[in-house]
Protein backbone atom coordinates (compact mmCIF):
# COMPACT_ATOMS: atom_id res chain seq x y z
CA UNK A 1 0.00 0.00 0.00
CA UNK A 2 1.15 3.61 0.52
CA UNK A 3 4.83 4.32 0.10
CA UNK A 4 6.90 6.10 2.79
CA UNK A 5 7.22 9.90 2.33
CA UNK A 6 3.76 11.41 2.76
CA UNK A 7 2.20 8.06 3.43
CA UNK A 8 0.27 9.29 6.44
CA UNK A 9 -1.16 12.12 4.42
CA UNK A 10 -2.44 9.66 1.88
CA UNK A 11 -3.78 7.34 4.56
CA UNK A 12 -5.86 10.18 5.90
CA UNK A 13 -7.17 11.03 2.47
CA UNK A 14 -8.21 7.49 1.83
CA UNK A 15 -9.86 7.08 5.21
CA UNK A 16 -11.77 10.33 4.97
CA UNK A 17 -13.25 9.42 1.66
CA UNK A 18 -14.30 6.02 2.80
CA UNK A 19 -16.12 7.53 5.73
CA UNK A 20 -17.88 10.22 3.82
CA UNK A 21 -17.96 11.59 0.31
CA UNK A 22 -18.70 15.11 1.44
CA UNK A 23 -15.76 15.24 3.77
CA UNK A 24 -13.24 16.10 1.10
CA UNK A 25 -9.71 15.11 1.98
CA UNK A 26 -7.00 17.69 2.38
CA UNK A 27 -4.95 16.20 -0.45
CA UNK A 28 -6.63 16.23 -3.86
CA UNK A 29 -6.69 12.93 -5.75
CA UNK A 30 -5.12 14.60 -8.76
CA UNK A 31 -3.48 17.97 -8.78
CA UNK A 32 -2.16 19.52 -11.97
CA UNK A 33 -0.43 22.88 -11.92
CA UNK A 34 0.58 24.92 -14.99
CA UNK A 35 1.16 21.77 -17.01
CA UNK A 36 2.74 22.65 -20.34
CA UNK A 37 3.72 20.10 -22.96
CA UNK A 38 5.29 20.76 -26.35
CA UNK A 39 5.50 18.19 -29.07
CA UNK A 40 7.28 18.63 -32.37
CA UNK A 41 7.32 22.40 -31.97
CA UNK A 42 3.64 22.67 -31.11
CA UNK A 43 2.09 23.41 -27.77
CA UNK A 44 -0.19 20.50 -26.91
CA UNK A 45 -1.07 21.61 -23.40
CA UNK A 46 -0.70 25.22 -22.29
CA UNK A 47 -0.54 25.91 -18.55
CA UNK A 48 -3.29 23.48 -17.65
CA UNK A 49 -4.25 23.53 -13.99
CA UNK A 50 -6.71 21.17 -12.42
CA UNK A 51 -7.65 19.90 -9.01
CA UNK A 52 -9.72 16.77 -8.74
CA UNK A 53 -10.94 15.88 -5.29
CA UNK A 54 -11.39 12.32 -4.21
CA UNK A 55 -14.77 10.90 -5.12
CA UNK A 56 -15.47 13.37 -7.88
CA UNK A 57 -16.57 12.36 -11.32
CA UNK A 58 -14.80 14.51 -13.84
CA UNK A 59 -15.49 14.77 -17.55
CA UNK A 60 -13.11 16.55 -19.89
CA UNK A 61 -14.40 17.30 -23.35
CA UNK A 62 -12.72 18.89 -26.31
CA UNK A 63 -12.01 18.47 -29.98
CA UNK A 64 -9.69 15.82 -31.38
CA UNK A 65 -6.12 17.02 -31.08
CA UNK A 66 -7.07 19.17 -28.12
CA UNK A 67 -4.61 17.36 -25.85
CA UNK A 68 -7.02 15.09 -23.97
CA UNK A 69 -5.00 11.90 -24.33
CA UNK A 70 -1.78 13.82 -23.65
CA UNK A 71 -3.32 15.09 -20.41
CA UNK A 72 -4.22 11.57 -19.29
CA UNK A 73 -0.79 10.26 -20.24
CA UNK A 74 0.90 13.01 -18.21
CA UNK A 75 -1.24 12.09 -15.21
CA UNK A 76 0.02 8.52 -15.69
CA UNK A 77 3.60 9.74 -15.93
CA UNK A 78 3.96 8.40 -19.47
CA UNK A 79 4.70 11.87 -20.83
CA UNK A 80 7.08 14.18 -19.00
CA UNK A 81 5.90 17.78 -18.66
CA UNK A 82 8.01 20.59 -20.13
CA UNK A 83 6.93 22.72 -17.21
CA UNK A 84 4.44 22.47 -14.37
CA UNK A 85 3.69 19.29 -12.50
CA UNK A 86 1.22 16.48 -11.89
CA UNK A 87 0.63 15.05 -8.43
CA UNK A 88 -1.33 11.97 -7.47
CA UNK A 89 -2.30 12.17 -3.81
CA UNK A 90 0.51 14.64 -3.28
CA UNK A 91 3.20 12.51 -4.93
CA UNK A 92 4.71 12.26 -8.39
CA UNK A 93 3.02 9.91 -10.89
CA UNK A 94 5.95 7.46 -10.78
CA UNK A 95 5.42 6.97 -7.03
CA UNK A 96 1.65 6.82 -6.84
CA UNK A 97 0.42 5.75 -10.25
CA UNK A 98 -0.27 2.27 -8.93
CA UNK A 99 -3.37 3.90 -7.42
CA UNK A 100 -4.69 4.65 -10.91
CA UNK A 101 -6.71 2.49 -13.25
CA UNK A 102 -6.41 3.33 -16.93
CA UNK A 103 -8.64 2.52 -19.87
CA UNK A 104 -6.75 3.57 -23.01
CA UNK A 105 -8.41 4.34 -26.32
CA UNK A 106 -9.93 1.22 -27.74
CA UNK A 107 -8.20 1.38 -31.12
CA UNK A 108 -4.73 1.35 -29.56
CA UNK A 109 -5.13 -2.34 -28.71
CA UNK A 110 -3.93 -5.31 -30.65
CA UNK A 111 -6.86 -7.58 -29.84
CA UNK A 112 -5.36 -10.38 -31.93
CA UNK A 113 -2.71 -10.92 -29.23
CA UNK A 114 -2.82 -14.56 -28.04
CA UNK A 115 -3.98 -14.08 -24.45
CA UNK A 116 -6.93 -15.22 -22.37
CA UNK A 117 -9.27 -12.69 -20.79
CA UNK A 118 -8.14 -13.86 -17.35
CA UNK A 119 -4.43 -13.40 -18.09
CA UNK A 120 -5.06 -10.00 -19.63
CA UNK A 121 -7.06 -8.81 -16.61
CA UNK A 122 -4.33 -10.16 -14.31
CA UNK A 123 -1.73 -7.86 -15.89
CA UNK A 124 -3.60 -5.05 -14.14
CA UNK A 125 -2.35 -6.48 -10.82
CA UNK A 126 1.32 -6.20 -11.75
CA UNK A 127 1.61 -2.74 -10.20
CA UNK A 128 1.00 -4.26 -6.77
CA UNK A 129 3.42 -7.14 -7.15
CA UNK A 130 7.02 -6.95 -6.03
CA UNK A 131 9.87 -9.29 -6.87
CA UNK A 132 11.78 -9.97 -10.05
CA UNK A 133 9.37 -12.65 -11.28
CA UNK A 134 6.18 -10.72 -10.50
CA UNK A 135 4.25 -13.88 -9.87
CA UNK A 136 0.52 -13.69 -9.23
CA UNK A 137 -0.73 -14.70 -5.79
CA UNK A 138 -4.08 -16.31 -4.99
CA UNK A 139 -5.20 -12.87 -3.87
CA UNK A 140 -4.37 -11.47 -7.32
CA UNK A 141 -6.35 -14.25 -8.99
CA UNK A 142 -9.30 -13.64 -6.67
CA UNK A 143 -9.24 -9.90 -7.49
CA UNK A 144 -9.20 -10.74 -11.21
CA UNK A 145 -12.31 -12.91 -10.82
CA UNK A 146 -13.95 -10.16 -8.79
CA UNK A 147 -13.23 -7.56 -11.48
CA UNK A 148 -14.53 -9.82 -14.26
CA UNK A 149 -17.65 -10.47 -12.21
CA UNK A 150 -18.23 -6.72 -11.77
CA UNK A 151 -18.04 -6.25 -15.51
CA UNK A 152 -20.18 -9.33 -16.20
CA UNK A 153 -17.52 -11.22 -18.14
CA UNK A 154 -16.54 -13.91 -15.63
CA UNK A 155 -18.03 -16.59 -17.90
CA UNK A 156 -15.61 -15.46 -20.62
CA UNK A 157 -12.52 -15.66 -18.38
CA UNK A 158 -10.84 -18.53 -20.23
CA UNK A 159 -11.76 -17.40 -23.72
CA UNK A 160 -9.19 -15.84 -26.00
CA UNK A 161 -9.44 -12.06 -26.14
CA UNK A 162 -9.74 -12.04 -29.94
CA UNK A 163 -12.84 -14.28 -29.80
CA UNK A 164 -14.84 -11.70 -27.84
CA UNK A 165 -17.17 -9.09 -29.31
CA UNK A 166 -16.17 -5.43 -29.26
CA UNK A 167 -18.32 -4.64 -26.23
CA UNK A 168 -16.96 -7.65 -24.32
CA UNK A 169 -13.39 -6.70 -25.19
CA UNK A 170 -14.01 -3.24 -23.87
CA UNK A 171 -15.40 -4.59 -20.62
CA UNK A 172 -12.32 -6.80 -20.33
CA UNK A 173 -10.13 -3.70 -20.68
CA UNK A 174 -12.14 -1.92 -17.97
CA UNK A 175 -11.80 -5.03 -15.77
CA UNK A 176 -8.03 -4.78 -16.16
CA UNK A 177 -8.22 -1.13 -15.10
CA UNK A 178 -10.18 -1.83 -11.90
CA UNK A 179 -8.50 -5.12 -10.88
CA UNK A 180 -5.86 -3.23 -8.91
CA UNK A 181 -8.61 -1.55 -6.82
CA UNK A 182 -7.61 1.91 -8.05
CA UNK A 183 -8.52 5.12 -6.26
CA UNK A 184 -8.87 6.93 -9.56
CA UNK A 185 -10.11 5.58 -12.88
CA UNK A 186 -8.98 7.30 -16.09
CA UNK A 187 -11.00 6.62 -19.24
CA UNK A 188 -9.90 7.76 -22.70
CA UNK A 189 -12.76 8.04 -25.21
CA UNK A 190 -14.64 5.16 -23.62
CA UNK A 191 -17.60 5.14 -26.01
CA UNK A 192 -15.76 5.06 -29.30
CA UNK A 193 -16.47 1.81 -31.18
CA UNK A 194 -19.14 0.73 -28.73
CA UNK A 195 -22.55 -0.01 -30.16
CA UNK A 196 -25.67 1.47 -28.59
CA UNK A 197 -27.01 -1.48 -26.54
CA UNK A 198 -23.57 -1.93 -25.01
CA UNK A 199 -23.37 1.76 -24.34
CA UNK A 200 -26.44 1.63 -22.16
CA UNK A 201 -24.85 -1.04 -20.00
CA UNK A 202 -21.63 0.90 -20.11
CA UNK A 203 -23.34 3.88 -18.46
CA UNK A 204 -24.61 1.64 -15.67
CA UNK A 205 -21.10 0.25 -15.20
CA UNK A 206 -19.66 3.77 -14.97
CA UNK A 207 -22.23 4.81 -12.39
CA UNK A 208 -21.43 1.66 -10.38
CA UNK A 209 -17.70 2.29 -10.53
CA UNK A 210 -18.11 5.90 -9.54
CA UNK A 211 -19.57 4.77 -6.23
CA UNK A 212 -16.20 3.21 -5.44
CA UNK A 213 -13.68 5.56 -7.02
CA UNK A 214 -12.88 8.91 -8.55
CA UNK A 215 -13.59 8.84 -12.28
CA UNK A 216 -11.90 11.01 -14.88
CA UNK A 217 -13.16 10.65 -18.41
CA UNK A 218 -12.03 12.43 -21.55
CA UNK A 219 -14.15 12.41 -24.67
CA UNK A 220 -15.02 14.39 -27.75
CA UNK A 221 -18.54 13.05 -27.48
CA UNK A 222 -20.64 15.22 -25.21
CA UNK A 223 -23.48 12.75 -25.59
CA UNK A 224 -21.66 10.27 -23.35
CA UNK A 225 -21.62 12.49 -20.32
CA UNK A 226 -24.25 11.16 -17.99
CA UNK A 227 -25.96 12.90 -15.12
CA UNK A 228 -23.46 11.33 -12.69
CA UNK A 229 -20.75 13.77 -13.68
CA UNK A 230 -19.79 16.30 -10.99
CA UNK A 231 -17.51 18.55 -12.99
CA UNK A 232 -17.17 19.19 -16.68
CA UNK A 233 -14.11 20.84 -18.13
CA UNK A 234 -13.34 21.79 -21.69
CA UNK A 235 -9.87 21.23 -23.07
CA UNK A 236 -8.37 22.56 -26.25
CA UNK A 237 -4.71 23.16 -25.45
CA UNK A 238 -5.97 25.40 -22.65
CA UNK A 239 -8.37 24.24 -19.97
CA UNK A 240 -11.73 25.88 -19.24
CA UNK A 241 -13.90 24.95 -16.32
CA UNK A 242 -16.20 26.50 -13.75
CA UNK A 243 -15.88 23.50 -11.46
CA UNK A 244 -19.49 22.56 -11.99
CA UNK A 245 -21.47 19.99 -13.94
CA UNK A 246 -22.50 22.52 -16.53
CA UNK A 247 -20.90 23.59 -19.71
CA UNK A 248 -21.35 27.28 -20.18
CA UNK A 249 -21.42 28.98 -23.50
CA UNK A 250 -18.16 30.79 -22.87
CA UNK A 251 -16.43 27.46 -22.11
CA UNK A 252 -17.62 26.11 -25.44
CA UNK A 253 -16.61 29.25 -27.27
CA UNK A 254 -13.17 29.18 -25.69
CA UNK A 255 -12.70 25.51 -26.46
CA UNK A 256 -14.10 25.19 -29.94
CA UNK A 257 -13.66 28.80 -31.02
CA UNK A 258 -17.14 28.85 -32.46
CA UNK A 259 -20.67 28.26 -31.28
CA UNK A 260 -21.47 24.57 -31.25
CA UNK A 261 -24.82 22.94 -31.56
CA UNK A 262 -25.23 21.25 -28.22
CA UNK A 263 -28.39 19.20 -28.43
CA UNK A 264 -28.04 15.89 -26.65
CA UNK A 265 -29.74 12.73 -27.85
CA UNK A 266 -31.12 9.55 -26.40
CA UNK A 267 -29.42 8.42 -23.24
CA UNK A 268 -27.33 11.48 -22.87
CA UNK A 269 -27.93 14.00 -20.19
CA UNK A 270 -28.55 17.51 -21.34
CA UNK A 271 -25.43 19.33 -20.27
CA UNK A 272 -26.02 22.80 -21.60
CA UNK A 273 -27.79 25.15 -19.29
CA UNK A 274 -29.79 27.09 -21.83
CA UNK A 275 -29.46 26.21 -25.45
CA UNK A 276 -30.89 29.43 -26.86
CA UNK A 277 -28.44 31.46 -24.81
CA UNK A 278 -25.53 30.03 -26.76
CA UNK A 279 -26.70 31.33 -30.10
CA UNK A 280 -27.02 34.86 -28.81
CA UNK A 281 -23.46 34.99 -27.56
CA UNK A 282 -21.23 36.94 -29.91
CA UNK A 283 -18.39 34.97 -31.46
CA UNK A 284 -15.11 35.43 -29.69
CA UNK A 285 -12.00 36.35 -31.52
CA UNK A 286 -10.43 33.35 -33.17
CA UNK A 287 -6.95 32.50 -32.07
CA UNK A 288 -4.46 31.47 -34.69
CA UNK A 289 -3.95 27.78 -35.52
CA UNK A 290 -6.89 26.59 -33.50
CA UNK A 291 -9.43 26.29 -36.25
CA UNK A 292 -11.47 23.17 -36.07
CA UNK A 293 -12.96 21.19 -38.86
CA UNK A 294 -16.62 20.57 -39.53
CA UNK A 295 -16.05 16.99 -38.51
CA UNK A 296 -15.03 18.06 -35.01
CA UNK A 297 -17.98 20.35 -34.78
CA UNK A 298 -20.33 17.53 -35.56
CA UNK A 299 -18.64 15.26 -33.05
CA UNK A 300 -18.58 17.68 -30.20
CA UNK A 301 -22.12 18.69 -30.95
CA UNK A 302 -23.04 15.02 -30.85
CA UNK A 303 -25.39 15.21 -33.77
CA UNK A 304 -24.61 11.54 -34.15
CA UNK A 305 -25.33 9.32 -31.23
CA UNK A 306 -23.21 6.60 -29.73
CA UNK A 307 -19.83 7.93 -30.71
CA UNK A 308 -19.40 5.44 -33.54
CA UNK A 309 -16.88 6.43 -36.15
CA UNK B 1 13.42 -46.72 -51.11
CA UNK B 2 15.02 -49.23 -48.77
CA UNK B 3 18.35 -47.89 -49.93
CA UNK B 4 17.37 -44.39 -48.82
CA UNK B 5 16.22 -45.56 -45.39
CA UNK B 6 19.37 -47.59 -44.92
CA UNK B 7 21.41 -44.57 -45.94
CA UNK B 8 19.61 -42.38 -43.41
CA UNK B 9 20.09 -44.89 -40.63
CA UNK B 10 23.77 -45.17 -41.42
CA UNK B 11 23.94 -41.35 -41.42
CA UNK B 12 23.29 -41.42 -37.68
CA UNK B 13 26.69 -43.04 -37.36
CA UNK B 14 28.33 -39.78 -38.46
CA UNK B 15 29.01 -37.14 -35.86
CA UNK B 16 28.29 -34.30 -38.30
CA UNK B 17 24.81 -35.68 -38.94
CA UNK B 18 23.99 -36.04 -35.25
CA UNK B 19 25.33 -32.53 -34.67
CA UNK B 20 23.16 -31.21 -37.46
CA UNK B 21 20.02 -32.73 -35.93
CA UNK B 22 20.97 -31.42 -32.49
CA UNK B 23 21.69 -27.94 -33.85
CA UNK B 24 18.30 -28.01 -35.56
CA UNK B 25 16.55 -28.90 -32.31
CA UNK B 26 18.38 -26.24 -30.27
CA UNK B 27 17.81 -23.49 -32.83
CA UNK B 28 14.15 -24.46 -33.29
CA UNK B 29 13.51 -24.26 -29.56
CA UNK B 30 14.98 -20.75 -29.40
CA UNK B 31 12.88 -19.87 -32.46
CA UNK B 32 9.76 -21.23 -30.81
CA UNK B 33 10.11 -18.80 -27.92
CA UNK B 34 11.62 -15.72 -29.56
CA UNK B 35 9.83 -16.19 -32.88
CA UNK B 36 6.48 -16.08 -31.06
CA UNK B 37 7.37 -12.68 -29.61
CA UNK B 38 8.64 -11.46 -32.98
CA UNK B 39 5.38 -12.44 -34.67
CA UNK B 40 2.95 -11.09 -32.07
CA UNK B 41 4.93 -7.89 -31.47
CA UNK B 42 5.28 -7.40 -35.25
CA UNK B 43 9.05 -7.12 -35.13
CA UNK B 44 9.70 -9.04 -38.35
CA UNK B 45 11.41 -6.23 -40.29
CA UNK B 46 13.32 -5.23 -37.16
CA UNK B 47 14.58 -8.80 -36.85
CA UNK B 48 15.58 -8.73 -40.52
CA UNK B 49 17.66 -5.62 -39.82
CA UNK B 50 19.46 -7.27 -36.91
CA UNK B 51 20.19 -10.46 -38.84
CA UNK B 52 21.56 -8.70 -41.91
CA UNK B 53 23.71 -6.42 -39.77
CA UNK B 54 25.38 -9.66 -38.66
CA UNK B 55 27.13 -9.86 -42.02
CA UNK B 56 29.14 -6.78 -41.05
CA UNK B 57 30.40 -8.76 -38.07
CA UNK B 58 31.21 -11.76 -40.25
CA UNK B 59 33.25 -9.48 -42.53
CA UNK B 60 35.04 -7.93 -39.55
CA UNK B 61 35.90 -11.42 -38.29
CA UNK B 62 37.49 -12.33 -41.63
CA UNK B 63 39.30 -8.99 -41.89
CA UNK B 64 40.81 -9.01 -38.41
CA UNK B 65 41.29 -12.77 -38.32
CA UNK B 66 38.95 -13.80 -35.51
CA UNK B 67 35.91 -16.09 -35.60
CA UNK B 68 33.29 -14.64 -37.98
CA UNK B 69 30.49 -15.98 -35.76
CA UNK B 70 31.93 -13.98 -32.84
CA UNK B 71 31.88 -10.90 -35.05
CA UNK B 72 28.26 -11.66 -35.98
CA UNK B 73 27.34 -12.00 -32.30
CA UNK B 74 28.86 -8.62 -31.46
CA UNK B 75 27.15 -6.92 -34.42
CA UNK B 76 23.74 -8.49 -33.70
CA UNK B 77 23.73 -7.61 -30.01
CA UNK B 78 25.05 -4.10 -30.72
CA UNK B 79 22.36 -3.52 -33.36
CA UNK B 80 19.66 -4.78 -31.00
CA UNK B 81 20.93 -2.44 -28.28
CA UNK B 82 20.99 0.53 -30.71
CA UNK B 83 17.44 -0.18 -31.87
CA UNK B 84 16.25 -0.52 -28.27
CA UNK B 85 17.84 2.84 -27.47
CA UNK B 86 16.60 4.70 -30.55
CA UNK B 87 13.11 3.20 -30.50
CA UNK B 88 11.58 6.29 -28.90
CA UNK B 89 13.89 8.98 -30.24
CA UNK B 90 13.46 7.95 -33.85
CA UNK B 91 9.77 7.13 -33.34
CA UNK B 92 8.05 7.15 -36.72
CA UNK B 93 11.39 6.86 -38.50
CA UNK B 94 12.22 3.50 -36.92
CA UNK B 95 11.31 1.73 -40.12
CA UNK B 96 13.81 3.80 -42.09
CA UNK B 97 16.42 3.33 -39.39
CA UNK B 98 16.04 -0.46 -39.55
CA UNK B 99 16.38 -0.33 -43.33
CA UNK B 100 19.59 1.68 -43.01
CA UNK B 101 21.06 -0.74 -40.45
CA UNK B 102 20.06 -3.67 -42.67
CA UNK B 103 21.84 -2.29 -45.74
CA UNK B 104 24.81 -0.78 -43.89
CA UNK B 105 25.54 -4.07 -42.11
CA UNK B 106 25.60 -5.95 -45.41
CA UNK B 107 27.73 -3.23 -47.06
CA UNK B 108 30.32 -3.32 -44.25
CA UNK B 109 30.49 -7.09 -44.59
CA UNK B 110 30.92 -7.04 -48.37
CA UNK B 111 33.63 -4.37 -48.16
CA UNK B 112 35.59 -6.11 -45.41
CA UNK B 113 35.40 -9.50 -47.12
CA UNK B 114 36.69 -7.84 -50.32
CA UNK B 115 39.55 -6.16 -48.43
CA UNK B 116 40.57 -9.39 -46.69
CA UNK B 117 43.51 -10.82 -48.57
CA UNK B 118 43.00 -14.30 -49.99
CA UNK B 119 39.89 -16.41 -50.09
CA UNK B 120 37.20 -16.19 -47.38
CA UNK B 121 36.37 -19.78 -46.43
CA UNK B 122 32.75 -20.71 -45.52
CA UNK B 123 31.45 -17.32 -46.66
CA UNK B 124 28.66 -19.07 -48.51
CA UNK B 125 27.82 -20.98 -45.30
CA UNK B 126 27.33 -17.78 -43.29
CA UNK B 127 25.03 -16.32 -45.93
CA UNK B 128 22.96 -19.41 -46.68
CA UNK B 129 23.76 -21.69 -43.77
CA UNK B 130 25.09 -25.19 -43.70
CA UNK B 131 23.76 -27.14 -40.79
CA UNK B 132 25.74 -30.24 -41.85
CA UNK B 133 28.96 -28.38 -41.01
CA UNK B 134 28.17 -27.35 -37.41
CA UNK B 135 31.09 -28.49 -35.20
CA UNK B 136 30.63 -30.05 -31.75
CA UNK B 137 32.03 -26.97 -29.99
CA UNK B 138 29.29 -24.91 -31.63
CA UNK B 139 26.64 -27.26 -30.25
CA UNK B 140 27.74 -26.50 -26.67
CA UNK B 141 27.72 -22.78 -27.45
CA UNK B 142 24.17 -23.03 -28.84
CA UNK B 143 23.05 -25.11 -25.85
CA UNK B 144 24.32 -22.48 -23.43
CA UNK B 145 22.57 -19.68 -25.34
CA UNK B 146 19.31 -21.61 -25.41
CA UNK B 147 19.49 -22.32 -21.68
CA UNK B 148 19.92 -18.59 -21.05
CA UNK B 149 16.97 -17.72 -23.28
CA UNK B 150 14.69 -20.25 -21.55
CA UNK B 151 15.74 -19.10 -18.07
CA UNK B 152 15.25 -15.39 -18.85
CA UNK B 153 11.87 -16.00 -20.51
CA UNK B 154 10.69 -18.08 -17.53
CA UNK B 155 11.78 -15.46 -15.00
CA UNK B 156 10.38 -12.46 -16.85
CA UNK B 157 7.35 -14.18 -18.43
CA UNK B 158 4.67 -12.08 -16.74
CA UNK B 159 6.52 -8.88 -17.55
CA UNK B 160 7.25 -9.91 -21.15
CA UNK B 161 3.57 -10.76 -21.62
CA UNK B 162 2.41 -7.44 -20.16
CA UNK B 163 4.92 -5.35 -22.11
CA UNK B 164 4.33 -7.03 -25.47
CA UNK B 165 0.55 -6.80 -25.03
CA UNK B 166 0.38 -3.17 -23.91
CA UNK B 167 3.64 -1.40 -23.31
CA UNK B 168 2.19 1.83 -21.89
CA UNK B 169 -0.01 -0.01 -19.43
CA UNK B 170 2.95 -2.10 -18.33
CA UNK B 171 4.83 1.14 -17.64
CA UNK B 172 1.92 2.37 -15.55
CA UNK B 173 2.21 -0.95 -13.66
CA UNK B 174 5.76 0.19 -12.83
CA UNK B 175 7.39 -2.37 -15.11
CA UNK B 176 10.60 -1.11 -16.72
CA UNK B 177 9.14 -1.54 -20.22
CA UNK B 178 12.20 -0.18 -22.01
CA UNK B 179 14.48 -2.64 -20.25
CA UNK B 180 12.14 -5.56 -20.93
CA UNK B 181 11.99 -4.63 -24.63
CA UNK B 182 15.79 -4.27 -24.71
CA UNK B 183 16.07 -7.71 -23.10
CA UNK B 184 13.73 -9.15 -25.71
CA UNK B 185 15.69 -7.55 -28.56
CA UNK B 186 19.00 -8.87 -27.22
CA UNK B 187 17.50 -12.37 -26.87
CA UNK B 188 16.33 -11.98 -30.48
CA UNK B 189 19.89 -11.08 -31.50
CA UNK B 190 21.25 -14.16 -29.70
CA UNK B 191 18.68 -16.38 -31.41
CA UNK B 192 19.68 -14.94 -34.77
CA UNK B 193 23.32 -15.90 -34.07
CA UNK B 194 22.16 -19.48 -33.45
CA UNK B 195 20.11 -19.44 -36.64
CA UNK B 196 22.95 -18.20 -38.81
CA UNK B 197 24.56 -21.62 -38.26
CA UNK B 198 21.42 -23.38 -39.38
CA UNK B 199 19.93 -21.44 -42.28
CA UNK B 200 22.32 -18.52 -42.82
CA UNK B 201 21.92 -14.76 -42.55
CA UNK B 202 19.59 -14.38 -45.52
CA UNK B 203 17.07 -16.96 -44.34
CA UNK B 204 17.00 -16.38 -40.56
CA UNK B 205 13.79 -14.33 -40.60
CA UNK B 206 11.96 -17.19 -42.26
CA UNK B 207 12.84 -19.81 -39.65
CA UNK B 208 12.19 -17.32 -36.87
CA UNK B 209 8.73 -16.36 -38.10
CA UNK B 210 7.24 -19.27 -40.08
CA UNK B 211 6.74 -21.77 -37.20
CA UNK B 212 5.39 -19.03 -34.91
CA UNK B 213 3.11 -17.69 -37.62
CA UNK B 214 1.62 -21.17 -38.15
CA UNK B 215 1.29 -21.75 -34.39
CA UNK B 216 -0.53 -18.46 -34.01
CA UNK B 217 -3.24 -19.62 -36.38
CA UNK B 218 -4.07 -22.53 -34.11
CA UNK B 219 -3.74 -21.23 -30.57
CA UNK B 220 -4.80 -18.24 -28.52
CA UNK B 221 -2.17 -18.50 -25.77
CA UNK B 222 1.41 -17.31 -25.83
CA UNK B 223 2.82 -20.29 -23.90
CA UNK B 224 1.08 -22.78 -26.20
CA UNK B 225 2.48 -20.82 -29.11
CA UNK B 226 5.98 -21.46 -27.71
CA UNK B 227 5.44 -25.22 -27.59
CA UNK B 228 3.65 -25.55 -30.91
CA UNK B 229 6.13 -23.45 -32.86
CA UNK B 230 9.05 -25.30 -31.25
CA UNK B 231 7.61 -28.64 -32.39
CA UNK B 232 6.98 -27.24 -35.88
CA UNK B 233 10.50 -25.81 -36.06
CA UNK B 234 12.03 -29.13 -35.04
CA UNK B 235 9.91 -30.90 -37.67
CA UNK B 236 11.00 -28.46 -40.40
CA UNK B 237 14.71 -28.62 -39.58
CA UNK B 238 14.75 -32.42 -39.15
CA UNK B 239 12.87 -33.03 -42.40
CA UNK B 240 15.06 -30.44 -44.12
CA UNK B 241 18.26 -32.10 -42.91
CA UNK B 242 17.12 -35.56 -44.08
CA UNK B 243 15.97 -34.23 -47.45
CA UNK B 244 19.07 -32.18 -48.11
CA UNK B 245 21.26 -35.14 -47.10
CA UNK B 246 19.52 -37.65 -49.36
CA UNK B 247 19.00 -35.29 -52.30
CA UNK B 248 22.35 -33.55 -51.81
CA UNK B 249 20.87 -30.02 -51.96
CA UNK B 250 21.55 -26.97 -49.70
CA UNK B 251 20.09 -27.58 -46.22
CA UNK B 252 19.08 -24.01 -45.31
CA UNK B 253 16.96 -23.48 -48.39
CA UNK B 254 15.36 -26.93 -48.00
CA UNK B 255 14.35 -26.19 -44.38
CA UNK B 256 12.84 -22.85 -45.30
CA UNK B 257 10.91 -24.24 -48.27
CA UNK B 258 9.40 -26.95 -46.06
CA UNK B 259 8.40 -24.24 -43.55
CA UNK B 260 6.92 -22.01 -46.25
CA UNK B 261 4.97 -24.93 -47.71
CA UNK B 262 3.63 -25.81 -44.25
CA UNK B 263 2.62 -22.18 -43.72
CA UNK B 264 0.66 -22.10 -46.97
CA UNK B 265 -1.00 -25.44 -46.13
CA UNK B 266 -1.88 -24.15 -42.64
CA UNK B 267 -3.43 -20.97 -44.03
CA UNK B 268 -5.44 -22.97 -46.57
CA UNK B 269 -6.58 -25.42 -43.88
CA UNK B 270 -7.63 -22.54 -41.64
CA UNK B 271 -9.61 -20.86 -44.42
CA UNK B 272 -11.18 -24.18 -45.38
CA UNK B 273 -12.20 -24.93 -41.77
CA UNK B 274 -13.88 -21.55 -41.39
CA UNK B 275 -16.26 -22.28 -44.25
HADDOCK unambig.tbl for C-alpha pairs under 7 A between the chains (distance, minus, plus):
assign (segid A and resid 76 and name CA) (segid B and resid 172 and name CA) 6.44 0.50 0.50
assign (segid A and resid 97 and name CA) (segid B and resid 172 and name CA) 6.46 0.50 0.50
assign (segid A and resid 98 and name CA) (segid B and resid 172 and name CA) 6.97 0.50 0.50
assign (segid A and resid 98 and name CA) (segid B and resid 173 and name CA) 6.24 0.50 0.50
assign (segid A and resid 113 and name CA) (segid B and resid 40 and name CA) 6.33 0.50 0.50
assign (segid A and resid 113 and name CA) (segid B and resid 165 and name CA) 6.73 0.50 0.50
assign (segid A and resid 114 and name CA) (segid B and resid 220 and name CA) 4.21 0.50 0.50
assign (segid A and resid 114 and name CA) (segid B and resid 221 and name CA) 4.60 0.50 0.50
assign (segid A and resid 114 and name CA) (segid B and resid 222 and name CA) 5.51 0.50 0.50
assign (segid A and resid 115 and name CA) (segid B and resid 220 and name CA) 5.87 0.50 0.50
assign (segid A and resid 115 and name CA) (segid B and resid 221 and name CA) 4.95 0.50 0.50
assign (segid A and resid 115 and name CA) (segid B and resid 222 and name CA) 6.43 0.50 0.50
assign (segid A and resid 116 and name CA) (segid B and resid 221 and name CA) 6.70 0.50 0.50
assign (segid A and resid 123 and name CA) (segid B and resid 162 and name CA) 5.96 0.50 0.50
assign (segid A and resid 126 and name CA) (segid B and resid 173 and name CA) 5.65 0.50 0.50
assign (segid A and resid 127 and name CA) (segid B and resid 173 and name CA) 3.95 0.50 0.50
assign (segid A and resid 127 and name CA) (segid B and resid 174 and name CA) 5.72 0.50 0.50
assign (segid A and resid 133 and name CA) (segid B and resid 155 and name CA) 5.24 0.50 0.50
assign (segid A and resid 133 and name CA) (segid B and resid 156 and name CA) 5.66 0.50 0.50
assign (segid A and resid 134 and name CA) (segid B and resid 158 and name CA) 6.56 0.50 0.50
assign (segid A and resid 160 and name CA) (segid B and resid 220 and name CA) 5.61 0.50 0.50
